[in-house]
């Protein structure tokens, strides 16, 4: 599921790209890019679920090939099948609704055999794998627990995995990996609890689905007014208006638009979200700067009756 934290990230990234490339890039193209970035984030989440099956299948092929060696060992002929018979992988494999999504969105790792082999090797050498294989007995809960631990300790922490994912699309960043990884873990938990419809939709509801496009559109429409407001609230003795970074202005303008447009979102939530985003996307001092300006802007907007929360 693409939550509002990631939606804000995507809006800011798209705004920055759009403002740098105008007029060569139209507003409609920017909207298409924003929606495409949402698709890519959701497909990353689906790829994480599909990876469970693909790695399991690869290990099964390896074990089968070992049986047909010229001089197979006793272990080759009678391998421990616990990992390849993992019940979570089987649940995902048999989830008809999820597999229809895989098919419709062409979700597969089949074009990445080297990556799969390397990742499987890391899993087979990991502590969670060895602990799981050494258990006296396993059940559905321990099968799901294994994959949660493999994601937490091996896959999501692996630099090669993060570099690989980010390298496959211009629309996927480390923030996508972190957030989609958390939703993949929650989905595994829902499988373990045998909840209906364990797979998250792309958005929680229509309100979230519309949030990103509305925020982007309104910010573009209000950009000039927001910049005037930002400049009026910058204390000239501390900050030079002419040297405010473009990214800081984009973050501030998006936050101001959110405060004015979305009545259900508390002001303090908007503050916290955009202060954190400033720390990620801009300069080391941007968090303090954004916090100070947003406080002044919020006071001004309240005085003018533009926000009532």
N, C-alpha and C positions, 0 to 999 in steps of 0.2 A: 504494500500500500504506500502511495506517495503522500506523506503527511505535509502539514503546513510549513514545517521547518525546511524541508527539501523544496517545497514550492517557492518559498521566499528566496532560497539559494538560486534556483533556476531563473526566477524573475530578474534578480540582480545581475546574473551572468548575461542574460539575454539583453537587458537594458544597456549594459556596458558595451557589448559587441555592437548593438544597434546604433548607439550614439557615436561610436568611433567610425562607423562605416556609412553613415548617411552622407549624401543621398543615393549612393550606389545600392543600398539595401533598403527596400521599401518596408513600410509598416506591416503589410500583409506577410512579407517574407519573414519578418521578425516573429510574428505570431506563429507562423508555421514552424519556425525553429524552436520556439518555446514548447509547442505541443509535441514536436518530435523529441525534444529532450525528456519530456515526461514519459513518452513511449519507451525510450532507451533505458530509463531508470527502472521502469516496471519489468522490462525484458531482462534486466540484470537480476532482479529478484527471481524471475522464473528460471533463469540459467542456474542460479544457486540451488534451486530445488531439483532441476534436471541433473545437476552434477552428482547428486547422491546416486542416482541410477546408473549414470555413465561410468563412474568409478567402480561401482559394484560389478557391472558387466565386464569391465576391463579386467578386474581381478579374476573373475570366473574364467575368462578366456585364457589368462595366464596359467591358471591351475590346470585347465584342460590341456594346454600345450605341454605342460610339464609331464603329464601322464604319457605323452607320446614321444618323449625323448628316446634316444637310442638306448641309453642305460638309465632308466628312471630309478630314483631311490624309493625307499619305502614311504617316505614322506610325500614324494611326487605321486605315488600311486594311491595313497590314502591321506589326502590333505585335510586340514581342518577347514570345514566349509562354513564356519560360523559367520564370517564377514560377508560372504557372498549370499548367504541365506538370511541376511538382516531383514527384519520384518518391516522396517520403515521404508527401505528401498522397494520392497514388494508392494506396500501400500501406495506409494507414489506411482509405481508402475501400473497398478490396477485402478487408479483414480481416473475414471473416464472423462470427467469434466476437465480436469487438469491436463490430461493428454490431448484433449481437443484444443485447449489453449496452446499447448506446445506445438501442435500441428499448424494451427492458424497463424501463429507468430513465427514459425520456423525456428523454434528453440531447440538447439542441438549443439553438442561439442564435437561432433564427428569430424569437423575440419581442423581440429586442434589435437592430433594424436600425441605430439611431443609434450604439449602442456599436460595432457591427461596422464601420461606415463610418469612425468616428473612429480606431479601432485600425488599420484598414487604411491610412489616411492616414499615421499615424505610422510604420508599417512601410515604406511606399513612400518615405518621406523619411529613412529610417535608413541609417546607414553599412553595416551588414551586408547590407542589400538592395542597395545600390549596388555594393558590392564583388562580390557574387554575380552581379549582372546584367552586370558588366564582365568576368567571367572568359572566357577564350578558349573553354573547353569545361567542361562539368560532368558529373558522374557521380552515382551513388547516394549515395556518401559525402559529396560536396559539397552535395547536396540536403538530406541530414539535418543536416549541419553548419550550413547556413543557419538551419534552424529552432531548433537549439540556441542559436545566437547571437541570434536574434530573441527567444527567451524570456529569455536572460540579460541582454541589453542593452536591450531595448525593453519587452516585455510585463510581466515580473515586476518591473521597475524603475519601471513606470508608476503614478503615484499614482492616476490615474483607474481603472485596472484593479483595483488593490487596494481602492479605495473602492467600486467597483461590486460586486465579489465579496462584500465584507463587508456591503454593504447589501442583498444579495439574501436573506440568511438570518441569523437570530439565532444560529445554531449554527456560523457560520464566522467565524474571526478571522484576524489577520495570521499567526499561527503556522500555521494551515492552509495559507495561501497559500505560505509559505516551504517547508514540508515537502512539500506536494503538488507544488509546482513542481520540487523536486529529483527527485521520483519521475517526473514527466513527462519531465525531461531524461534520466533513466536509461532510460526506455522508448524515447525516440528513439534513444538509443545502441544499445539492443537491436535495434531495427528496422534500424539501420545494419549491425550485425553479423549480421543475418539469423538471429537466434536463434529457436528455437521458443517459442511462447507469450510474446511480448514484453510483453504487457500484464500489469501486476501484479494479483494478487487483492486483495480488500479487506484481508485479513490474511495474514501469512506462513504461519500454521498455526493449528491449533485452540487451541494454548496461548496465542498472542497474542489470538485471538478471545475467549477466556474471561478474559483478564487484566484488562480494564477493569471488567467487571461484578463480578468477584471482588474486586478492589481496592476498588471503591466499597462493595460490600456489607459486606466485612470492616471497612472503616474506620468505617462507621456503627455496626456492632455493637461496635466497640472504642473508640468515641469517648470515652466517659466515663473508661474506664481510661487511655486515652492522655493525656487532659487532666490526670489526677492525676499521671501520670509526667512530663509536661512541666513542671507546676508544681514538682514535687520537684527537677527538674534545672535550674531557673532560679535563677541566683545573685541573691539578693534585693538585694545591695548594688549591682548594676549594672542589673538589669532589674526593672521593676515588673510582677508577675504580672497585676494587674488592668488593665493598659494594653496587654497583648499584643493586637495586631490579630487580628480574626477570621480573616483570610486567612492570617496566620502560623500560627495554631493549626491550620487546615485543612491547610496544607502539612506542618507537623510531624506531625500525626496520620496523614496519608496515608503519609508516609515511614516512620513507626514501624510502621504496619501492614504495609507492604511488607517491612521488615526481618524482621518476625516470621513472615510468611505465605509468602513466596516464597524457598525455600531455595536455588534456583539463581542468584538475583541477588546478586552480591557486595555487601557493605555499602558499599564505597567507590563503587560505581556508584550506589547509592541516594543516598548523600551528594551526589555531584556533580550528579545530576539535580535534586534538590529544592532545593539551594542556587541553581542556575541559575533554577529556577522562582520562587523567592522574589524574585530580582532583577527578574524580569519582572512578577510579579503584585502585589507588595506594596511596602513602603517602601524608600528607598535603603539603610537599615541592615539590612534583613531578611536579606540573604545572610549577613552576619557573625553575626547573631543565630541564624539557623537552623543554621548550621555549629556554633556553640558548643553549642547545646542538643542537637543530634543526636549530637555526640561524647559528651556526658554521658549521654544516653539509651542509646546503644550500649554504653557501659561498664556501665551498670546492668543492661541486659538480658543481657549476657554473664555477669555475676556471678550472675544468677538462672537461667542456663541456658536463657533464652528464645530466644537466637540462637546457632547453632553453624555458622559459615561460615569 
